[in-house]
Each structure stands twice: as structure tokens, then as C-alpha cells.
């Protein structure tokens, strides 16, 4: 939103910000695609994501290495630091759970868009 954007200097989203990894309207785009091409129920689309976010998944060797390498970057953003365990990055085989992401998917799952 413009309110969030106005918080950044020069109205630019920092490259490493959580706001830089998505596009406004992306969920509506998913909805539009689903309406035209979807074969399963909208809510079902998010079931696996919710399951993995809630129950967790084992962190791979490569992901653990990259996570560790970027740990310093995670500290620069409070939300990223919390979400991705800055200072306590997971090792290979650790189970990573992201309940905040599960909550976002649950909200999207319940939402019905109108055009």
C-alpha cells in the first residue's frame, strides 16, 4: 500500500525487505488464473503450503548453508530476523516451521474475491 511505501526513504522498497519479494496484487492474479484454469477448489490450493508451514520441513544441506551465509543480512530487517531465525539459523535436517506463513495461507484460503 502507499502507506507502507511512504515509510521508506525516497519511496523505494529496500532490496532485502520482506516487501521486495512479492508484488501487490499477486494473490488477485492467482485468483484470476484459478478462475480461468483451475481444476480444484481454491481452498485446496493452499493445503500443502499450510501443512508444510505448520508441521515444518527438513532443511536441506544447500538451504542450511545459504541460510547461514545470509544470516547477517537477516539481522537488517526485524521481520526477516524473526521469521528466518537470525542468529540461530537451522542446520541440515532441522525442521523449520513458519506459523505466520501458515496464517497468511489460511486467510487467503478463506477469501473469496469479487470482480
Secondary structure, DSSP 8 states (H G I E B T S, - for coil): -HHHHTTSGGG---TTSGGGGS-TTHHHHHHHHHHHH--S-TGGGGHHHHHHHHH-EE--HHHHHHHHHTHHHHTTSHHHHHHTTTTS---TT-EE--HHHHHHHHHHHH-----
